[in-house]
Amino acid sequence: MASDFNSVPEAAMRTGELLVLGSGAARIFIFLVAAAGFLAWLFRVRTNAVSLSLTGHRHGRSWLIAGWVMPISWFWIPKQIVDDIWRASTPPGSAKGLINAWWAAWLTAWVMAKVTWGRLYLFPIDLEGIAFALRLEVVGIGLMLIAAVLAIGVIRKITAVQETLRSTPPADPVPGKPPPTPSTPSTPESAAAS
């Protein structure tokens, strides 16, 4: 179409438009479902991390959502929240390369999506410019898929660490001292028997 607009039949143009609209709607739906699942997981692991943290967290609970939607803050606050969860859940100095890789891929894909959106809807110059923006969008979708795979890795790693902590019995407060024996609560039946 860029070289000769009339070289593409009208039926093919309509089919292409329907494919673009359908894939866009599917992408938005999948994104919203994945975002809801990710936020539900983030609330759960942050609740766990609050009880594990000795130093506290940099942001309050409301920032779990606000950090993703407030302009400018979305560049660093969600990453700081995940970093705080990681710090509370792992031994000091644990490597967080997976978290950094996920965040770099996510930010790059997000910025590329905004640039593509601007080229397509705000400044559609000509057909060649639109074709370039659509190629850029395909690259951005690929980066978003990479970020999604890395996010799955982050979810699995943090969840596994917290599950291990949950299943590990707490250490004795005084080494060598046996744990206290649990006392039996008095019930009406035991009181009546004595």
C-alpha distance (Angstrom), angle and dihedral (degrees) to the residues before:
residue distance angle dihedral
M1 . . .
A2 3.80 . .
S3 3.80 92.4 .
D4 3.82 98.5 33.7
F5 3.79 119.5 11.6
N6 3.81 93.2 -164.9
S7 3.82 93.5 53.5
V8 3.83 91.6 82.4
P9 3.82 116.6 72.2
E10 3.78 116.7 -123.4
A11 3.83 91.8 -119.6
A12 3.82 90.2 56.7
M13 3.80 90.1 49.4
R14 3.81 91.4 52.2
T15 3.81 91.1 46.8
G16 3.80 89.8 50.7
E17 3.79 91.6 49.7
L18 3.81 91.2 50.0
L19 3.82 90.7 49.2
V20 3.80 91.5 50.6
L21 3.83 92.6 47.4
G22 3.81 92.9 44.9
S23 3.79 94.5 47.3
G24 3.81 90.3 46.5
A25 3.81 91.9 52.0
A26 3.82 91.4 46.4
R27 3.81 90.8 48.8
I28 3.81 92.0 51.1
F29 3.83 91.8 48.2
I30 3.82 92.9 48.6
F31 3.80 90.7 46.1
L32 3.83 92.4 52.1
V33 3.81 93.2 47.9
A34 3.82 91.5 47.4
A35 3.82 91.7 46.1
A36 3.81 91.6 51.6
G37 3.80 91.1 49.9
F38 3.80 92.5 46.3
L39 3.81 92.4 49.8
A40 3.82 91.7 48.5
W41 3.81 89.3 52.0
L42 3.82 91.2 45.2
F43 3.83 91.6 53.5
R44 3.81 90.9 50.2
V45 3.80 97.9 47.8
R46 3.80 92.1 43.0
T47 3.81 90.0 53.5
N48 3.80 87.8 52.3
A49 3.80 91.6 45.5
V50 3.81 92.7 52.4
S51 3.80 89.6 61.2
L52 3.82 90.7 46.6
S53 3.80 98.3 45.4
L54 3.77 121.2 101.7
T55 3.81 94.2 -179.2
G56 3.80 101.2 40.3
H57 3.78 129.7 -130.3
R58 3.78 129.9 -70.8
H59 3.80 95.0 -131.5
G60 3.79 134.7 40.2
R61 3.79 125.3 -118.1
S62 3.82 94.0 -93.3
W63 3.81 89.6 64.4
L64 3.82 90.0 67.3
I65 3.80 86.2 82.6
A66 3.81 102.6 16.8
G67 3.80 91.4 56.4
W68 3.81 90.5 62.1
V69 3.81 97.0 47.2
M70 3.81 106.8 34.1
P71 3.80 111.1 94.9
I72 3.80 116.4 -108.9
S73 3.83 93.2 4.2
W74 3.80 89.8 76.2
F75 3.80 88.3 73.8
W76 3.82 94.0 70.2
I77 3.84 116.7 -1.6
P78 3.84 98.1 77.4
K79 3.82 89.7 49.3
Q80 3.83 90.9 49.2
I81 3.81 89.8 51.6
V82 3.82 91.6 52.3
D83 3.82 90.1 44.2
D84 3.83 90.2 53.3
I85 3.81 90.9 49.3
W86 3.81 89.6 49.7
R87 3.81 92.4 47.3
A88 3.82 92.1 50.2
S89 3.81 93.2 46.6
T90 3.81 102.0 45.1
P91 3.80 137.6 52.0
P92 3.82 115.5 -87.6
G93 3.79 114.1 -79.1
S94 3.82 95.8 21.9
A95 3.81 111.0 160.5
K96 3.78 115.3 -107.3
G97 3.81 99.6 -172.3
L98 3.81 91.9 129.0
I99 3.81 90.9 55.5
N100 3.81 91.3 48.3
A101 3.83 92.1 48.3
W102 3.81 91.1 49.0
W103 3.78 92.4 49.4
A104 3.82 93.8 46.8
A105 3.81 91.4 50.4
W106 3.81 91.8 45.5
L107 3.82 94.3 49.7
T108 3.81 93.3 45.3
A109 3.81 91.6 49.7
W110 3.80 91.5 45.7
V111 3.81 93.6 50.7
M112 3.81 90.9 45.9
A113 3.82 90.3 51.5
K114 3.81 90.8 52.9
V115 3.81 92.3 48.2
T116 3.80 90.5 48.7
W117 3.80 91.9 47.9
G118 3.79 90.3 50.9
R119 3.81 92.4 49.3
L120 3.80 92.6 48.1
Y121 3.79 102.2 41.0
L122 3.78 109.6 17.2
F123 3.81 102.8 35.5
P124 3.83 108.9 18.9
I125 3.81 97.4 167.8
D126 3.78 104.0 173.7
L127 3.79 140.9 -37.6
E128 3.80 92.7 -79.7
G129 3.80 90.7 52.4
I130 3.79 90.3 48.7
A131 3.81 90.8 48.6
F132 3.81 89.7 51.0
A133 3.81 90.9 49.5
L134 3.80 91.1 50.6
R135 3.83 90.9 50.9
L136 3.79 88.0 49.9
E137 3.80 89.0 50.5
V138 3.81 90.8 55.0
V139 3.81 89.3 53.3
G140 3.82 89.3 47.9
I141 3.80 90.9 51.6
G142 3.80 88.8 51.6
L143 3.80 90.4 51.6
M144 3.81 90.3 48.0
L145 3.81 89.3 53.6
I146 3.81 89.6 50.7
A147 3.82 89.3 49.6
A148 3.83 89.3 49.5
V149 3.82 92.2 52.3
L150 3.82 90.3 47.8
A151 3.83 89.9 47.8
I152 3.81 88.8 54.6
G153 3.81 87.4 53.4
V154 3.82 91.3 50.2
I155 3.81 91.3 48.3
R156 3.79 92.6 49.4
K157 3.81 93.9 45.8
I158 3.81 97.0 48.4
T159 3.81 92.0 42.1
A160 3.82 91.3 50.2
V161 3.81 92.1 49.0
Q162 3.80 92.1 49.4
E163 3.82 92.2 45.4
T164 3.81 89.3 52.5
L165 3.81 90.6 50.7
R166 3.80 90.9 48.0
S167 3.79 93.5 51.6
T168 3.82 94.6 44.9
P169 3.81 112.6 91.6
P170 3.80 114.7 -123.8
A171 3.78 117.1 -97.8
D172 3.80 119.4 -104.0
P173 3.81 110.2 -94.3
V174 3.83 91.0 -137.3
P175 3.81 116.6 36.0
G176 3.82 112.6 -124.2
K177 3.81 94.5 15.4
P178 3.81 114.2 114.3
P179 3.79 116.5 -120.6
P180 3.79 115.2 -97.4
T181 3.79 115.8 -92.6
P182 3.76 113.3 -114.9
S183 3.77 113.5 -110.9
T184 3.76 119.6 -133.8
P185 3.76 114.0 -119.5
S186 3.75 116.6 -123.0
T187 3.75 114.1 -108.2
P188 3.79 129.3 -170.3
E189 3.82 89.2 -106.3
S190 3.82 93.8 54.8
A191 3.79 91.5 46.5
A192 3.82 91.2 51.1
A193 3.82 91.9 49.1
S194 3.82 93.1 56.2
